[in-house]
Amino acid sequence: MIKIANAPCSWGVLEFELEGEAAGYEQVLDEMKSCGYEGTELGDWGFMPTDPKALRAEMDKRSFQLLGAFVPVLMKDRSKHAAGVEQAVRTAKLMADAGFPNAFIVLADENGSIPERTKNAGRVTPGLGLSSDEWKIFAEGAELIARRVKEETGLRTVFHHHCAGYVETPEEIDTLLQLTDPNLVGLVLDMGHYMFGGGDPLAALKKYAGRIWHIHFKDYDPKAGAKSKELGWDYFQSVNGGVFCELGKGAVDFKSIVAELHRQQYNDWIVVEQDVLPGMGNPKVCAQRNRDFIETLG
């Protein structure tokens, strides 16, 4: 049976330094629970308790599962790999010690920190990509982090393709997966980021079936995407402009995606994400609408 979770980013808790103040973790978790979700991801380090017993108590209080934690690393720079290992292992150890051995490290590029990629999110051209040497370093870093996480905590690592980073387009995702060990590095397929990055998420679900270990349900608004292209918005302007809309209001074919998940006998978690930044709207209302939409999908 597929189980449905949400994530703190749907309440504006993001890895980026943005204006406005997001809600605290107790409010976020309580509102998730009230909307019918059964689990969550961790959010930024320090957003939820960093003591394993306290973290477990917060999850148990709501009968929640903890599914994973987002760890961004500037992987094209080899000098950042050691710090990335330290951050990922610390985060994985917290989740493992709290009693969630099936949680994932959701590894990603340091999205939003690379000016040319941030400026051109959703419309990346070949000249903005990595060189062959940089790709080797990037893949080396991803494998190193995944290996150390597995050796030291037993947790697995999935890579999150993400707009405003170096792994955004279908071609870039292909390259990373070809360069990394399929037993070490899985893929979290994010439907909205995949579509904003120029791909068809249903096709990706079929193509990478054996490599997808985790799934994010996020929708993509093609009207906002077209406006982003026309006005030259950067990634943050695109998000603020609603490029990731409520589920069912964008172009992602979730009905066909759910049918394909059933065909593949996927019986794990789906994490709903909609980046509702402070001032954009009411996160709880959006989360409830997203949950209600999923109910219509069977």
N, C-alpha and C positions, 0 to 999 in steps of 0.2 A: 504494500500500500504506500503510495506517495504521501509524504508528510510535508506540511507547509510551514515555513519559518519566515521571519523578516529580519531586518538588519538595522543597526543604529543610523546608517546613512539616510534611511527613510525619514528620520527625524532631524536631519541636518547635521548629524555627527559624522564629519568627514575628516580625512587625513590632511586636508588643505587648510591653511590659515585664511579664513573668510570672515567677512563682517557679520555681526549679529551673534547672539548667544543661543545655543541649542539647549534643549531640555536635559535635565539630569537623568542618570541611568534608571533610577527607580520609576520615574514618570514614564520613561520610554518603555521599560519592560511591562509595567502595569497596563499601558495602553495597547501594546502588542497583544498581551494576554486577553484583554477585553475584546479585541477585534477577532479573536479566534485563531491566532497563531500558536504554534507549539514549540517554537525554538527561536534562537537568535544567533547572530555572530557577535564577536566580542567588542568590536569598535576599537578606537584608538587605545593604545596602552594608557592606563590610568583612568579611562572613562568608567569602567566597571572595577570592582575591587581587584587588587593584584595579590591578595592573599587567597590561596586556593580554597581554604575552608569557607571564607566569607563569600567567595565567588560561587561555590557550590550551594551555599545556603540561599543565595539570591535566586539561583536556577531552581532549586527544589521548592522554594516558596511558591513558584508559579508553575511547577511541573514542566519546566522547560528543559530542552536539550541545547547544548552549546555546540554549534556546528563548525566554527572556524574563526580565524582571525586574519585580517589583512595586514601584510607586511611589505611595504614598498622599499626597494633597494635600487640604487643607481648602478645597475649591473654591467653597463658597458665600461665602467671604471673599476679595474681590478683592485684598486686600493680601497674600494668601499665594500669588498666582499667579506672581509673579516668582521666588520661592524654589522653587516647583514646577517651573518651566521649568528652572532651574539644576540641580536634582536629576535631573530626567528626562534632560536633555541629557548631563550627566556620566555617568549610567548607560548611556545609549544609546551614547555614544562609547566607553565601555569595551568593550561587546559588539561594536560595529562594528570597533574597532581590534584586537580579539582574533580577528577573522575570522568573525564570525557576523552577516552582513548581513540575514538573515531572522528574527532574533530580534525580539521585540516588547517595547515598553514596556507593561507591564500597569498601566494607570492606574486608581486607585481613589480614593474618598473617604477621608478620614482616619478610617477605621472604628474604633469603640471609643472615640473621643474625645468623642463627643456624648452627654451623659448620658441624655437622654430616648430616643434611638435605641438606645443600648446596653442600657438597662433593658428595652426593649420589643421586642428583636430577635425576629423570628418571629411577632409579633402587632401589627404597626404599624397604627395607625388614621390616617385622613386628617388629623386635627389635629396630627399629629407631622411633617408634611411641609414642604416648602419653599413659600414664597410665589412668585407669578409672577415678581417681580423677582429673587428669589434663584435661581430656575431659570435665568433669563437669564444671571446672573453665573456660575453653575455651568457651564453649557454653554459660555459664553465662555472660561472657564478651561480646560476640556477641549480645546476647539479650539485655543486658543493653545499649549498644551503639545504637542499632537500636531503642529501646524504647525511649531513650532520644532525638534522632534525630527526630523521628516522633512527639513526644510531643512538642518539642521546635520550630520545623521548618515546620512540615507537610510532609517532604520528607521521602521516603522509603529507605531501606538499602538492598543491595544484597551482598552476600558473594562471593568473587573471590577465587576459588580453584587455587592454584598456585604452580608450582614446586619450590623447595628449601624452602618450608614451611611445616607446620604440617598437612595441608589439601591438599594433592596432588593426592593420589590414589583414584580410584572409591570407595574402601571400606571406606576410610577416609571421603570422601564426604558424603557417606551414613550415617555414624555415626553422622556427624555434623548436617545433615538435620533431623535426627531422634531426636536429642537432643534439637533442637530449634523450636520455635513457627512458623508455616508456615504463620501466619498472620503478623509476625514481620520481619522475615529474609528470603529473597528470595535468589535465586541463579543466578549469572551471569555465563552462560556456555561459557567457553573459549575452542574452539575446539582444538587448538594446545596444550594447557597445559593439557587438558584431555587426549589427545593421548600420549603425552610425559610421562604422569603419569601412563600409562598402560591401558587406557580405549578406548572404541569405542564411539566417540562423537555422532554419529547417535543414538546409543542405549540410550545414556544419554538423548538426546533430547526427545526421546519417554518416557523414564522412569520418567523424572522429569518435564513433560510438565506443570503441574499446579504450579510448584515451580520456573520455570525459568521466571524471569522478565526482564532480560537484556541479550544480546548476544554479544560475541566477536568472530569475524572471524579471526582466526590465523591458519596458516598451520604448519605442522610438517614434517620434512625431516627424514625419517627412516634411510637413509645412515649416516647422521650426528649423529642420535641417536645411531646407532650401533658403530660408531667411538667413541662416548662419553663413551659408555660402555667398549669398548676394551681398550681405553687409560686411563680410570678412570678420565675423565674430571669432574670438578665441574660445577655447574650451569652456572657460568659466562663464563667459557671456552666453554660450550655447546652453549650458545647464540652467542658467538663470532664465533663459528664454524658453524653457520648457521642452528641450529636445528629448528629455526622458520623461514621458508623460505617464498618466495613470494607465494601468493595464487595460487593454481593450480599446483605448482611444488612439492608438498609433497604428503602425504598419506591421508589427510582428504578428504572424499567424499562429497565435497560441493554440487554437483548436487543433490544427494539424500537428503542432509540436507535441501536444499532450497525446494525440493518437499515436505518434511515433514513439513516445516514451513508453506507452502501453505495449506497443509492438515489440520494443526492445526489452520488455519486462523490467523496466526501471522501477525499483521499489525503495528508493532512498528519498533524500530531502530535496526540496526546491526552496530557495531563499528568494523572497520578493524584495526588490530594491526599487525605490523611486526617490531620487535625490531631491527632497523637499527642503530647500535651504531656508534659514530664518528669514521670514518676511514673504516667502513665496506662497504660503497657504497653510492649512491646518493638517499637520502630518497624520493625526489620528483619523481624521475624516478620509484622507487619501488612502490610508492603510486599510480602513474598513471597506472602501469601495474596491480596492484591489483584491481583498479577500473574498468579497461577494462575487467579483468577476470570476475568480478561479472556480468558485462553486458551480458556475454555469458551464464549465469545460468538461465535466465528467471525470 
